Amino acid sequence: MQHKATLPPWCLTGLVMGACSLPLVLLATQLARGQLGPDPAERLMQDTGEWALRGLALVLLASPLARAGWRGVFRYRRILGVTVFLYVSVHLLLFAQVYVGWSGALLIEELKERPYVLVGFSAWLSLLPLALTSTDKARRRLGRHWRPLHRLIYPATLLAWLHLFWLARSDVGEAVVYGLIFAALLGWRLRRYRQRAR
Ligand code: HEM
């Protein structure tokens, strides 16, 4: 009899966690070595934002992959979701440090004057309850309310995309690509929801 060589689940979990933290570790190393170009703060803002967007797309991809037979991916969705929150929070902390110098008054001014900052901040706020309730204990405590609460991932995705689109100014290529990816992933869900309702 032939045995398929498979890694134990804890090993895969470790690999997924390692892969999720790798971009952040690389960015920190490049920062320490002065390899982030002439404007390291801008580069860090862009890269943490980019990785958050990629992570969001991967979180949304988990359900279609599971439907296609890859049910195991569900096991790693939570790690990915928490990673997205981590990257967006680093993005927000950089903003607080570099752009507004931890001044509440300046933050309010930025939120008023730059709609894309307000939209990004709203995306972070929508992800906050998801991160806070990502543990098994919170899931048990929330019971049937957990799932509807975690649908906040949809407005968070739309707000994150709007943030990117608003920032794009003249070059909207990247925003269009992410727009198509998110539209396909959210469209898939909408179709499933309609099928179930019928
Ligand atoms: C889910 C939430 C968020 C995502 C996915 C995200 C994503 C991004 C991305 C990809 C960029 C780079 C765009 C580019 O120039 O190519 C960016 C830039 C920026 N983001 Fe966010 N962001 C989020 C939340 C926030 C929050 C909470 C703030 C601050 C309150 C913020 C403030 C900014 C600013 C100021 C820039 C411009 C950086 C620069 O080019 O100097 N973002 N964001």
Boltz pocket constraint, residues with backbone or C-beta under 6 A from the ligand:
constraints:
  - pocket:
      binder: B
      contacts: [[A, 42], [A, 45], [A, 46], [A, 47], [A, 48], [A, 49], [A, 50], [A, 52], [A, 53], [A, 88], [A, 91], [A, 92], [A, 95], [A, 99], [A, 116], [A, 117], [A, 120], [A, 121], [A, 122], [A, 123], [A, 124], [A, 156], [A, 160], [A, 163], [A, 164], [A, 167]]
      max_distance: 6.0
